[in-house]
Amino acid sequence: MAKRKNDALKVNEPLVSYFERTDLGERLLSVEPVSADIKITNREYIVSVDKDIAKSLSRIAKKRKVTSTSLLQQWVKEKVVENSIGTK
């Protein structure tokens, strides 16, 4: 019989057991409130790239031993600087 995808997942029995026997509503009542000041300094954006371009980008990044993301960021920064000169 062929294995299903779910068969490959490893189950963390102690964790499963905890959630089966614990009422999280009750647990929430016993947790102390916490406040935190969070300052988001970076944002990430998702950009669509044509499949062929993505393949080429991955191949070039692999040759340079960098991630596709870092290579793309480098190229975009270069183009932004290149096109920003004298446009202030």
ChimeraX attribute file (.defattr): number of C-alpha atoms within 10 A of each C-alpha:
attribute: neighborCount
match mode: 1-to-1
recipient: residues
	/A:1	3
	/A:2	5
	/A:3	7
	/A:4	8
	/A:5	7
	/A:6	7
	/A:7	9
	/A:8	8
	/A:9	8
	/A:10	7
	/A:11	9
	/A:12	8
	/A:13	8
	/A:14	9
	/A:15	9
	/A:16	10
	/A:17	10
	/A:18	10
	/A:19	10
	/A:20	10
	/A:21	8
	/A:22	10
	/A:23	10
	/A:24	11
	/A:25	8
	/A:26	9
	/A:27	9
	/A:28	10
	/A:29	9
	/A:30	9
	/A:31	8
	/A:32	6
	/A:33	7
	/A:34	5
	/A:35	5
	/A:36	5
	/A:37	5
	/A:38	6
	/A:39	6
	/A:40	6
	/A:41	5
	/A:42	5
	/A:43	5
	/A:44	5
	/A:45	5
	/A:46	5
	/A:47	5
	/A:48	7
	/A:49	10
	/A:50	7
	/A:51	9
	/A:52	9
	/A:53	10
	/A:54	14
	/A:55	13
	/A:56	12
	/A:57	18
	/A:58	18
	/A:59	13
	/A:60	15
	/A:61	17
	/A:62	13
	/A:63	10
	/A:64	11
	/A:65	10
	/A:66	12
	/A:67	15
	/A:68	19
	/A:69	12
	/A:70	11
	/A:71	18
	/A:72	15
	/A:73	12
	/A:74	12
	/A:75	11
	/A:76	12
	/A:77	12
	/A:78	12
	/A:79	11
	/A:80	11
	/A:81	9
	/A:82	10
	/A:83	10
	/A:84	10
	/A:85	8
	/A:86	6
	/A:87	5
	/A:88	4
